[in-house]
Amino acid sequence: HPDENTIVSLRRVHAQWDRLYRVLLDVEEFWWWKIWPFSDRALTGLQRELHCTANRESLEAQRRDEVTRMEESIEGLIHRIESIERHPWWRLGLGMRRLAGGLGLKSREFTLPTDGVEALVQQYRENPLNASTENTGDALPPEAPTLLTLLHDGDGGTQFTTLDLLARACLSYRCVVVKTGLEAWWLYEMQDGILRMVDEHRFQESWRVEATLDDERRRVLDVIVANYSPDVAHLHHFLGHHPESIQVLKDHDVRVVLTFHDFYCVCPGFKLLNEEGQYCAGNCAESDSDCSLACNWFINPPRPMSAFSPEWRAGIEPFLQQCDAFVTPSESTRDILVTHYPWLGEREVSVIEHGIDQSEFSPALSPTLSKDTPMRVLFLGTLTRDKGAVLLEGIMAENEHAECPIQLHVLGDSGRLREERAGCTFHGAYQREDLPRLLATINPHLILIPSIWPETFCCTLSEAWAAGIPVLGSHLGAIGERITRNGGGWTLAPEDPAQWLATIHAIGDDEQGYHAHAERIREMELLGMDESTGLYLELYQSLRDI
């Protein structure tokens, strides 16, 4: 297999290719074209201009060809997407979205398939593919077992941690991956540590949360299982399909592992937040508010969701019970799940934390507090409401009102807080592999993790500790659980901005207490990616031995 740096580089470029290619496919299905009387003519002309339809097969052929041609293929995709963004109808849609946002008229995000492409292109061109791809190892033997992985095609921690697992599991298993979306599924094979798309299945009907696994999707899954004969199937999410997939797998006598990365099986909102952004613990009967939903997945969901969720749980429960093994990343996640599925308390639920490559952050930072310099406090990650955007905005306002005694920094997509503010520096989005360097540049004394939902693990917390930085985090979920168990920080209810700012000041005034937490971090032994993968491989083997 290629060396680790080559694998990381190729994995990044292939992921960028997939995202760009999917933009082109999504353009054809996007509703914005359908509301214009001349949309058919415009779309046909656009396709002819971009050669989307005619070139799809040749693009895919390039995708499967020598990786030295990847850059040429990506540049072609970028050219086509830039042509889309220059189209008058597309520019009109963008202008209307900005106008609606400026007038405060948006009831939900009006997103376009080309959103985020500019940042992706910039990241690609700042760090293009420059890696040798010669094979330095033997292929898996023909008798190697097969691992089938199902996960949604969105972004975020579930994607990262699943790919980390697969990149190591592929040394022992033939890894096949199905990414599930609203309109399509994409089939991948892991080759030389890189996910390579080998097939695509587009469906007549869009995915809906209230629908069970339709005949078309069932047939596709049947064919995939029949073709690959997996020994173990690992399900990481049900967005884009349905827990009935478990029944299909069991019909083929496949061992099934389910990892709960969030609380989708408790409520399709999966973060257990109501419309007001308050943690509801999934107790729908006690709530008068509806649920907060991801609008990119739930286009016309059943309402009220608080009435639908109990029916949802009752409908999927028989399928969940057929799984052979369950995994959660934290004890607190398991406790919440058992509250809603008491029978899980009688089943073995493995707690396997997500691993981290701590060597990437070596040597760890050692920020020193000083009365002579302002305290540097960093929010790390995508700034959304569930991650504490409203609370952080309040902290910024409190700090500004106090004439900015604290230097606040935001590293990541700042979302709604795009305007520069006194006392706060926005560093913008970043690539995962660039994080150690960026943290070393900012050199924060403290990292804030003010999530308003009970995160199931929080890779950001691991990254902060790997870098040697103490954390002030939410008391909810795995963040509160891990800080309370390990030290290395402080916890607080994610509610009152003034209390958070006061706590930051108190931490800065207590040098002895601060350095005690920093020393505790240096003594920590975070679970590595190899160790985390090893625990999963042991679990897979135990199921195969049954």
Summary of the structure (lengths in Angstrom):
residues: 546
radius of gyration: 23.7
end to end distance: 30.9
largest distance: 70.0
contacts: 1699
relative contact order: 0.09
helix: 48%
strand: 15%
